[in-house]
Amino acid sequence: MDIAENVRAVQQAIAAVSGGRAVTLVAATKMNDAARIRAAIAAGVDACGENRVQEFLEKYAQGAYSGAPKHFIGHLQQNKVNKLVGRVDLIQSVDSPALLRAIGRRAVALGLRQDILIEISIAGEAQKSGIPPAALPELLALAGRTEGVFVRGLMCVPPILEKNGSNRRYFVAMRQLFVDNGEKKYDNVSMDFLSMGMSDDYVEAVAEGANMVRVGSAIFGARNYAAPQGSAAPAETSGNIL
Ligand SMILES: *Cc1c(COP(=O)(O)O)cnc(C)c1O
């Protein structure tokens, strides 16, 4: 399992369908330790995305993400917002007015502006995070009235892939939502990123308009839930999403 080789293969597969568009490759780093994350950064991934606040903070303190922008891509509880705002470059998974407001409050207290994406429940699965597409205009309008947040686009986690091609209609629907809402003018909103596609379907997602993909196992191999985590190193920050 060579991380650098895998990163190159993913980059090539993206390039083959992107038609020259820039696509941000976010390494989904959950369950991978600092050494493996550094290998992915050295191989040229554009950013690192973590799912759990505690795991992010531990690896952040180890300097695991040095040189790469940091994204949060998992479900975010409001009581963890203060630990995250200002430490990550992009929170991809904002899925309620209350969470958006809490992020704004913390960002204002720190004197900064937090970039976020709005997570959409595109397949309407009850157990999944994300807002229904119909709720998007209202949340974007709220962002316009909320200091400290800046919406940079949309994100989705479609259903587990059952067969090749089965998520294509969700990607198409996301792309339409992205375009339609990008044409409206809201304060604190710039529809720059459409984050969709994971290891099993990122090629399809890019073909349907994604310009940000979150890829884990195709870079790092299958996650080993039995293995211990981590090693120590200095802390760091980076300023940009890209
Ligand atoms: C784990 C994860 C990914 C990547 O999943 P893979 O199938 O390993 O590529 C992408 N997005 C989110 C939100 C994740 O939690």
The ligand as an SDF file (V2000), in Angstrom:
LIG
                    3D

 15 15  0  0  0  0  0  0  0  0999 V2000
  -14.7610    8.8810    5.5820 C   0  0  0  0  0  0  0  0  0  0  0  0
  -15.3940    9.9760    4.7980 C   0  0  0  0  0  0  0  0  0  0  0  0
  -15.0810   10.1960    3.4540 C   0  0  0  0  0  0  0  0  0  0  0  0
  -14.1540    9.2790    2.6750 C   0  0  0  0  0  0  0  0  0  0  0  0
  -14.6410    7.9700    2.6210 O   0  0  0  0  0  0  0  0  0  0  0  0
  -13.9070    6.8570    1.7130 P   0  0  0  0  0  0  0  0  0  0  0  0
  -15.0100    5.9720    1.2690 O   0  0  0  0  0  0  0  0  0  0  0  0
  -12.9310    6.1840    2.5940 O   0  0  0  0  0  0  0  0  0  0  0  0
  -13.2620    7.5660    0.5950 O   0  0  0  0  0  0  0  0  0  0  0  0
  -15.6560   11.2770    2.8140 C   0  0  0  0  0  0  0  0  0  0  0  0
  -16.5190   12.1010    3.4390 N   0  0  0  0  0  0  0  0  0  0  0  0
  -16.8520   11.9240    4.7270 C   0  0  0  0  0  0  0  0  0  0  0  0
  -17.8020   12.8750    5.3540 C   0  0  0  0  0  0  0  0  0  0  0  0
  -16.3020   10.8570    5.4340 C   0  0  0  0  0  0  0  0  0  0  0  0
  -16.6570   10.6790    6.7080 O   0  0  0  0  0  0  0  0  0  0  0  0
  1  2  1  0
  2  3  1  0
  2 14  2  0
  3  4  1  0
  3 10  2  0
  4  5  1  0
  5  6  1  0
  6  7  2  0
  6  8  1  0
  6  9  1  0
 10 11  1  0
 11 12  2  0
 12 13  1  0
 12 14  1  0
 14 15  1  0
M  END
$$$$
